[in-house]
Protein backbone atom coordinates (compact mmCIF):
# COMPACT_ATOMS: atom_id res chain seq x y z
CA UNK A 1 0.00 0.00 0.00
CA UNK A 2 1.39 3.40 -0.98
CA UNK A 3 1.80 5.91 1.86
CA UNK A 4 -0.61 8.89 1.78
CA UNK A 5 0.69 11.93 -0.03
CA UNK A 6 1.21 15.30 1.64
CA UNK A 7 -2.17 16.59 0.46
CA UNK A 8 -4.02 13.65 2.00
CA UNK A 9 -2.15 14.09 5.26
CA UNK A 10 -3.02 17.78 5.33
CA UNK A 11 -6.68 17.01 4.71
CA UNK A 12 -6.78 14.35 7.43
CA UNK A 13 -5.00 16.57 9.95
CA UNK A 14 -7.30 19.55 9.28
CA UNK A 15 -10.36 17.33 9.48
CA UNK A 16 -9.38 15.92 12.85
CA UNK A 17 -8.41 19.32 14.25
CA UNK A 18 -11.70 20.83 13.21
CA UNK A 19 -13.78 17.89 14.42
CA UNK A 20 -12.12 17.50 17.79
CA UNK A 21 -12.25 21.22 18.48
CA UNK A 22 -16.03 21.30 18.49
CA UNK A 23 -18.50 18.92 20.07
CA UNK A 24 -21.08 19.95 17.50
CA UNK A 25 -18.87 18.59 14.72
CA UNK A 26 -18.22 15.25 16.39
CA UNK A 27 -20.82 13.67 14.11
CA UNK A 28 -18.29 13.84 11.27
CA UNK A 29 -16.11 11.22 12.90
CA UNK A 30 -18.92 8.69 12.76
CA UNK A 31 -20.64 9.05 9.39
CA UNK A 32 -18.91 11.57 7.15
CA UNK A 33 -18.11 10.69 3.58
CA UNK A 34 -15.02 12.06 1.82
CA UNK A 35 -17.23 14.53 -0.07
CA UNK A 36 -18.79 15.77 3.17
CA UNK A 37 -15.36 16.24 4.72
CA UNK A 38 -14.14 18.24 1.73
CA UNK A 39 -17.29 20.33 1.66
CA UNK A 40 -17.12 21.07 5.40
CA UNK A 41 -13.44 21.99 5.34
CA UNK A 42 -13.77 24.10 2.21
CA UNK A 43 -16.68 25.99 3.81
CA UNK A 44 -14.48 26.98 6.74
CA UNK A 45 -11.47 27.87 4.60
CA UNK A 46 -9.32 25.16 6.18
CA UNK A 47 -8.55 23.33 2.93
CA UNK A 48 -8.57 24.71 -0.59
CA UNK A 49 -9.42 22.47 -3.55
CA UNK A 50 -6.36 20.97 -5.24
CA UNK A 51 -5.15 22.73 -8.36
CA UNK A 52 -7.18 21.58 -11.33
CA UNK A 53 -9.57 19.61 -9.16
CA UNK A 54 -13.30 20.11 -9.30
CA UNK A 55 -14.72 20.95 -5.87
CA UNK A 56 -17.42 18.58 -4.61
CA UNK A 57 -20.88 19.55 -5.88
CA UNK A 58 -19.31 22.26 -8.03
CA UNK A 59 -21.97 24.24 -9.80
CA UNK A 60 -24.71 22.92 -7.55
CA UNK A 61 -26.53 25.25 -5.19
CA UNK A 62 -26.96 23.97 -1.64
CA UNK A 63 -30.51 23.07 -0.72
CA UNK A 64 -32.10 25.96 1.15
CA UNK A 65 -33.00 25.26 4.75
CA UNK A 66 -36.66 24.76 5.53
CA UNK A 67 -38.00 27.99 7.01
CA UNK A 68 -40.10 28.38 10.14
CA UNK A 69 -42.83 29.85 7.95
CA UNK A 70 -42.90 26.74 5.77
CA UNK A 71 -43.15 24.56 8.85
CA UNK A 72 -45.98 26.61 10.33
CA UNK A 73 -47.83 26.45 7.00
CA UNK A 74 -47.78 22.63 6.73
CA UNK A 75 -51.41 21.57 6.30
CA UNK A 76 -51.13 18.05 7.67
CA UNK A 77 -48.69 15.60 9.21
CA UNK A 78 -47.78 14.11 5.83
CA UNK A 79 -46.63 17.43 4.38
CA UNK A 80 -44.79 18.22 7.62
CA UNK A 81 -43.01 14.85 7.45
CA UNK A 82 -41.93 15.67 3.90
CA UNK A 83 -40.29 18.86 5.17
CA UNK A 84 -38.43 16.89 7.84
CA UNK A 85 -37.20 14.42 5.21
CA UNK A 86 -35.47 17.24 3.30
CA UNK A 87 -34.52 19.37 6.31
CA UNK A 88 -31.07 20.92 6.60
CA UNK A 89 -31.81 23.26 9.53
CA UNK A 90 -29.00 21.68 11.57
CA UNK A 91 -26.03 19.46 10.78
CA UNK A 92 -27.65 16.25 12.03
CA UNK A 93 -29.10 15.61 8.57
CA UNK A 94 -25.55 14.87 7.39
CA UNK A 95 -25.14 11.84 9.64
CA UNK A 96 -28.59 10.37 10.01
CA UNK A 97 -29.70 7.27 8.14
CA UNK A 98 -33.39 8.11 8.38
CA UNK A 99 -35.36 11.03 9.76
CA UNK A 100 -37.65 9.96 12.59
CA UNK A 101 -40.69 12.17 12.26
CA UNK A 102 -43.18 10.33 14.47
CA UNK A 103 -46.09 7.96 14.13
CA UNK A 104 -49.55 7.28 15.49
CA UNK A 105 -53.09 8.55 15.41
CA UNK A 106 -53.41 11.85 13.58
CA UNK A 107 -55.76 13.25 16.22
CA UNK A 108 -54.53 11.35 19.26
CA UNK A 109 -55.63 12.44 22.71
CA UNK A 110 -52.12 11.75 24.02
CA UNK A 111 -48.75 12.66 22.48
CA UNK A 112 -45.66 10.92 23.85
CA UNK A 113 -42.45 12.94 23.44
CA UNK A 114 -38.95 11.56 23.93
CA UNK A 115 -35.52 13.13 23.59
CA UNK A 116 -34.11 12.01 20.24
CA UNK A 117 -33.85 8.93 18.02
CA UNK A 118 -31.36 6.23 18.97
CA UNK A 119 -29.66 3.68 16.75
CA UNK A 120 -32.72 1.45 16.29
CA UNK A 121 -34.85 4.48 15.48
CA UNK A 122 -32.27 5.82 13.04
CA UNK A 123 -32.14 2.42 11.32
CA UNK A 124 -35.91 2.07 11.00
CA UNK A 125 -37.17 5.66 10.80
CA UNK A 126 -39.62 4.86 13.64
CA UNK A 127 -39.72 6.32 17.18
CA UNK A 128 -39.39 4.21 20.32
CA UNK A 129 -38.52 0.80 18.91
CA UNK A 130 -36.38 -1.94 20.40
CA UNK A 131 -36.62 -2.95 24.06
CA UNK A 132 -37.43 0.56 25.25
CA UNK A 133 -40.24 0.76 22.72
CA UNK A 134 -41.67 -2.57 23.83
CA UNK A 135 -41.67 -1.37 27.44
CA UNK A 136 -43.35 1.86 26.37
CA UNK A 137 -46.09 -0.17 24.70
CA UNK A 138 -46.71 -2.10 27.93
CA UNK A 139 -46.75 1.08 30.02
CA UNK A 140 -49.31 2.66 27.74
CA UNK A 141 -51.46 -0.46 27.75
CA UNK A 142 -51.44 -0.37 31.58
CA UNK A 143 -53.61 2.76 31.36
CA UNK A 144 -55.70 1.48 28.46
CA UNK A 145 -53.84 3.17 25.61
CA UNK A 146 -52.73 0.90 22.74
CA UNK A 147 -49.74 2.29 20.86
CA UNK A 148 -51.94 2.89 17.81
CA UNK A 149 -54.18 5.22 19.83
CA UNK A 150 -51.42 7.71 20.76
CA UNK A 151 -48.91 9.76 18.78
CA UNK A 152 -45.22 9.16 19.48
CA UNK A 153 -42.36 11.49 18.51
CA UNK A 154 -39.15 13.08 19.80
CA UNK A 155 -37.88 16.58 20.40
CA UNK A 156 -35.24 15.94 17.70
CA UNK A 157 -36.09 14.30 14.39
CA UNK A 158 -32.53 13.08 13.69
CA UNK A 159 -30.19 10.95 15.77
CA UNK A 160 -27.28 12.72 17.46
CA UNK A 161 -24.06 10.75 16.81
CA UNK A 162 -23.32 8.13 19.46
CA UNK A 163 -26.56 9.18 21.21
CA UNK A 164 -24.90 12.25 22.71
CA UNK A 165 -27.10 14.91 24.29
CA UNK A 166 -28.72 17.23 21.75
CA UNK A 167 -27.09 20.63 21.35
CA UNK A 168 -29.11 23.82 21.97
CA UNK A 169 -28.98 24.80 18.30
CA UNK A 170 -30.30 21.38 17.30
CA UNK A 171 -33.21 21.69 19.73
CA UNK A 172 -33.96 25.19 18.42
CA UNK A 173 -33.89 23.93 14.82
CA UNK A 174 -36.35 21.10 15.53
CA UNK A 175 -38.70 22.90 17.94
CA UNK A 176 -40.92 24.36 15.17
CA UNK A 177 -41.60 20.84 13.89
CA UNK A 178 -42.75 19.64 17.29
CA UNK A 179 -44.93 22.73 17.77
CA UNK A 180 -46.57 22.16 14.38
CA UNK A 181 -47.10 18.47 15.14
CA UNK A 182 -48.93 19.43 18.32
CA UNK A 183 -50.98 22.10 16.56
CA UNK A 184 -52.11 19.57 13.94
CA UNK A 185 -52.83 16.79 16.44
CA UNK A 186 -54.30 18.95 19.23
CA UNK A 187 -53.73 16.46 22.06
CA UNK A 188 -55.37 16.66 25.45
CA UNK A 189 -52.08 15.88 27.21
CA UNK A 190 -48.38 15.41 26.45
CA UNK A 191 -46.26 12.82 28.23
CA UNK A 192 -42.61 13.88 28.35
CA UNK A 193 -40.50 10.74 28.70
CA UNK A 194 -37.10 11.40 30.22
CA UNK A 195 -35.35 14.31 31.88
CA UNK A 196 -34.09 15.87 28.66
CA UNK A 197 -37.50 15.90 26.96
CA UNK A 198 -39.14 17.29 30.11
CA UNK A 199 -36.54 20.00 30.67
CA UNK A 200 -36.61 20.98 26.99
CA UNK A 201 -40.39 21.27 26.80
CA UNK A 202 -40.69 23.08 30.12
CA UNK A 203 -37.59 25.26 29.59
CA UNK A 204 -36.18 24.42 32.99
CA UNK A 205 -33.05 22.90 34.49
CA UNK A 206 -34.95 21.22 37.31
CA UNK A 207 -34.33 17.55 38.00
CA UNK A 208 -36.92 15.12 36.74
CA UNK A 209 -37.75 14.16 40.33
CA UNK A 210 -38.97 17.72 40.93
CA UNK A 211 -40.99 17.78 37.70
CA UNK A 212 -42.81 14.50 38.28
CA UNK A 213 -46.27 14.33 39.86
CA UNK A 214 -47.44 17.75 38.68
CA UNK A 215 -49.17 18.88 35.50
CA UNK A 216 -47.12 21.50 33.65
CA UNK A 217 -47.74 23.42 30.41
CA UNK A 218 -45.98 23.59 27.07
CA UNK A 219 -47.36 26.04 24.53
CA UNK A 220 -50.72 25.71 26.26
CA UNK A 221 -50.77 21.89 26.32
CA UNK A 222 -50.78 20.00 29.65
CA UNK A 223 -47.52 18.09 30.20
CA UNK A 224 -46.88 15.16 32.53
CA UNK A 225 -43.18 14.31 32.97
CA UNK A 226 -41.92 10.84 33.81
CA UNK A 227 -38.97 8.49 33.36
CA UNK A 228 -37.81 7.32 29.94
CA UNK A 229 -38.45 3.63 29.18
CA UNK A 230 -34.73 3.13 28.50
CA UNK A 231 -34.01 4.37 32.04
CA UNK A 232 -36.54 1.88 33.42
CA UNK A 233 -34.65 -0.97 31.77
CA UNK A 234 -31.60 0.07 33.80
CA UNK A 235 -33.56 0.90 36.95
CA UNK A 236 -36.62 -1.36 37.33
CA UNK A 237 -37.42 0.28 40.65
CA UNK A 238 -38.61 3.34 38.71
CA UNK A 239 -41.38 1.42 36.94
CA UNK A 240 -43.84 1.92 39.81
CA UNK A 241 -43.31 5.73 39.95
CA UNK A 242 -43.72 5.87 36.18
CA UNK A 243 -47.00 3.97 36.42
CA UNK A 244 -48.14 6.49 39.05
CA UNK A 245 -47.29 9.35 36.70
CA UNK A 246 -49.33 7.70 33.97
CA UNK A 247 -52.30 7.53 36.33
CA UNK A 248 -52.34 11.33 36.20
CA UNK A 249 -52.73 11.07 32.43
CA UNK A 250 -55.49 8.49 32.79
CA UNK A 251 -57.31 10.74 35.25
CA UNK A 252 -57.11 13.68 32.86
CA UNK A 253 -58.51 11.60 30.02
CA UNK A 254 -61.29 10.40 32.29
CA UNK A 255 -62.24 13.98 33.12
CA UNK A 256 -60.57 14.33 36.51
CA UNK A 257 -58.79 17.47 35.31
CA UNK A 258 -55.24 18.69 35.94
CA UNK A 259 -53.78 17.35 39.19
CA UNK A 260 -51.62 19.99 40.77
CA UNK A 261 -50.73 18.10 43.95
CA UNK A 262 -47.58 16.00 43.93
CA UNK A 263 -47.92 12.26 44.31
CA UNK A 264 -45.84 9.52 45.88
C-alpha positions in Angstrom: 0.0 0.0 0.0 1.4 3.4 -1.0 1.8 5.9 1.9 -0.6 8.9 1.8 0.7 11.9 0.0 1.2 15.3 1.6 -2.2 16.6 0.5 -4.0 13.6 2.0 -2.2 14.1 5.3 -3.0 17.8 5.3 -6.7 17.0 4.7 -6.8 14.4 7.4 -5.0 16.6 10.0 -7.3 19.6 9.3 -10.4 17.3 9.5 -9.4 15.9 12.9 -8.4 19.3 14.3 -11.7 20.8 13.2 -13.8 17.9 14.4 -12.1 17.5 17.8 -12.2 21.2 18.5 -16.0 21.3 18.5 -18.5 18.9 20.1 -21.1 19.9 17.5 -18.9 18.6 14.7 -18.2 15.3 16.4 -20.8 13.7 14.1 -18.3 13.8 11.3 -16.1 11.2 12.9 -18.9 8.7 12.8 -20.6 9.0 9.4 -18.9 11.6 7.2 -18.1 10.7 3.6 -15.0 12.1 1.8 -17.2 14.5 -0.1 -18.8 15.8 3.2 -15.4 16.2 4.7 -14.1 18.2 1.7 -17.3 20.3 1.7 -17.1 21.1 5.4 -13.4 22.0 5.3 -13.8 24.1 2.2 -16.7 26.0 3.8 -14.5 27.0 6.7 -11.5 27.9 4.6 -9.3 25.2 6.2 -8.5 23.3 2.9 -8.6 24.7 -0.6 -9.4 22.5 -3.5 -6.4 21.0 -5.2 -5.2 22.7 -8.4 -7.2 21.6 -11.3 -9.6 19.6 -9.2 -13.3 20.1 -9.3 -14.7 20.9 -5.9 -17.4 18.6 -4.6 -20.9 19.5 -5.9 -19.3 22.3 -8.0 -22.0 24.2 -9.8 -24.7 22.9 -7.6 -26.5 25.3 -5.2 -27.0 24.0 -1.6 -30.5 23.1 -0.7 -32.1 26.0 1.1 -33.0 25.3 4.8 -36.7 24.8 5.5 -38.0 28.0 7.0 -40.1 28.4 10.1 -42.8 29.9 7.9 -42.9 26.7 5.8 -43.1 24.6 8.9 -46.0 26.6 10.3 -47.8 26.5 7.0 -47.8 22.6 6.7 -51.4 21.6 6.3 -51.1 18.1 7.7 -48.7 15.6 9.2 -47.8 14.1 5.8 -46.6 17.4 4.4 -44.8 18.2 7.6 -43.0 14.9 7.4 -41.9 15.7 3.9 -40.3 18.9 5.2 -38.4 16.9 7.8 -37.2 14.4 5.2 -35.5 17.2 3.3 -34.5 19.4 6.3 -31.1 20.9 6.6 -31.8 23.3 9.5 -29.0 21.7 11.6 -26.0 19.5 10.8 -27.7 16.2 12.0 -29.1 15.6 8.6 -25.6 14.9 7.4 -25.1 11.8 9.6 -28.6 10.4 10.0 -29.7 7.3 8.1 -33.4 8.1 8.4 -35.4 11.0 9.8 -37.6 10.0 12.6 -40.7 12.2 12.3 -43.2 10.3 14.5 -46.1 8.0 14.1 -49.5 7.3 15.5 -53.1 8.6 15.4 -53.4 11.8 13.6 -55.8 13.2 16.2 -54.5 11.3 19.3 -55.6 12.4 22.7 -52.1 11.7 24.0 -48.7 12.7 22.5 -45.7 10.9 23.9 -42.5 12.9 23.4 -38.9 11.6 23.9 -35.5 13.1 23.6 -34.1 12.0 20.2 -33.9 8.9 18.0 -31.4 6.2 19.0 -29.7 3.7 16.8 -32.7 1.5 16.3 -34.8 4.5 15.5 -32.3 5.8 13.0 -32.1 2.4 11.3 -35.9 2.1 11.0 -37.2 5.7 10.8 -39.6 4.9 13.6 -39.7 6.3 17.2 -39.4 4.2 20.3 -38.5 0.8 18.9 -36.4 -1.9 20.4 -36.6 -3.0 24.1 -37.4 0.6 25.3 -40.2 0.8 22.7 -41.7 -2.6 23.8 -41.7 -1.4 27.4 -43.4 1.9 26.4 -46.1 -0.2 24.7 -46.7 -2.1 27.9 -46.8 1.1 30.0 -49.3 2.7 27.7 -51.5 -0.5 27.8 -51.4 -0.4 31.6 -53.6 2.8 31.4 -55.7 1.5 28.5 -53.8 3.2 25.6 -52.7 0.9 22.7 -49.7 2.3 20.9 -51.9 2.9 17.8 -54.2 5.2 19.8 -51.4 7.7 20.8 -48.9 9.8 18.8 -45.2 9.2 19.5 -42.4 11.5 18.5 -39.2 13.1 19.8 -37.9 16.6 20.4 -35.2 15.9 17.7 -36.1 14.3 14.4 -32.5 13.1 13.7 -30.2 10.9 15.8 -27.3 12.7 17.5 -24.1 10.7 16.8 -23.3 8.1 19.5 -26.6 9.2 21.2 -24.9 12.3 22.7 -27.1 14.9 24.3 -28.7 17.2 21.8 -27.1 20.6 21.4 -29.1 23.8 22.0 -29.0 24.8 18.3 -30.3 21.4 17.3 -33.2 21.7 19.7 -34.0 25.2 18.4 -33.9 23.9 14.8 -36.3 21.1 15.5 -38.7 22.9 17.9 -40.9 24.4 15.2 -41.6 20.8 13.9 -42.8 19.6 17.3 -44.9 22.7 17.8 -46.6 22.2 14.4 -47.1 18.5 15.1 -48.9 19.4 18.3 -51.0 22.1 16.6 -52.1 19.6 13.9 -52.8 16.8 16.4 -54.3 19.0 19.2 -53.7 16.5 22.1 -55.4 16.7 25.5 -52.1 15.9 27.2 -48.4 15.4 26.4 -46.3 12.8 28.2 -42.6 13.9 28.4 -40.5 10.7 28.7 -37.1 11.4 30.2 -35.3 14.3 31.9 -34.1 15.9 28.7 -37.5 15.9 27.0 -39.1 17.3 30.1 -36.5 20.0 30.7 -36.6 21.0 27.0 -40.4 21.3 26.8 -40.7 23.1 30.1 -37.6 25.3 29.6 -36.2 24.4 33.0 -33.0 22.9 34.5 -34.9 21.2 37.3 -34.3 17.5 38.0 -36.9 15.1 36.7 -37.8 14.2 40.3 -39.0 17.7 40.9 -41.0 17.8 37.7 -42.8 14.5 38.3 -46.3 14.3 39.9 -47.4 17.7 38.7 -49.2 18.9 35.5 -47.1 21.5 33.6 -47.7 23.4 30.4 -46.0 23.6 27.1 -47.4 26.0 24.5 -50.7 25.7 26.3 -50.8 21.9 26.3 -50.8 20.0 29.6 -47.5 18.1 30.2 -46.9 15.2 32.5 -43.2 14.3 33.0 -41.9 10.8 33.8 -39.0 8.5 33.4 -37.8 7.3 29.9 -38.5 3.6 29.2 -34.7 3.1 28.5 -34.0 4.4 32.0 -36.5 1.9 33.4 -34.6 -1.0 31.8 -31.6 0.1 33.8 -33.6 0.9 37.0 -36.6 -1.4 37.3 -37.4 0.3 40.7 -38.6 3.3 38.7 -41.4 1.4 36.9 -43.8 1.9 39.8 -43.3 5.7 40.0 -43.7 5.9 36.2 -47.0 4.0 36.4 -48.1 6.5 39.0 -47.3 9.3 36.7 -49.3 7.7 34.0 -52.3 7.5 36.3 -52.3 11.3 36.2 -52.7 11.1 32.4 -55.5 8.5 32.8 -57.3 10.7 35.2 -57.1 13.7 32.9 -58.5 11.6 30.0 -61.3 10.4 32.3 -62.2 14.0 33.1 -60.6 14.3 36.5 -58.8 17.5 35.3 -55.2 18.7 35.9 -53.8 17.4 39.2 -51.6 20.0 40.8 -50.7 18.1 43.9 -47.6 16.0 43.9 -47.9 12.3 44.3 -45.8 9.5 45.9 
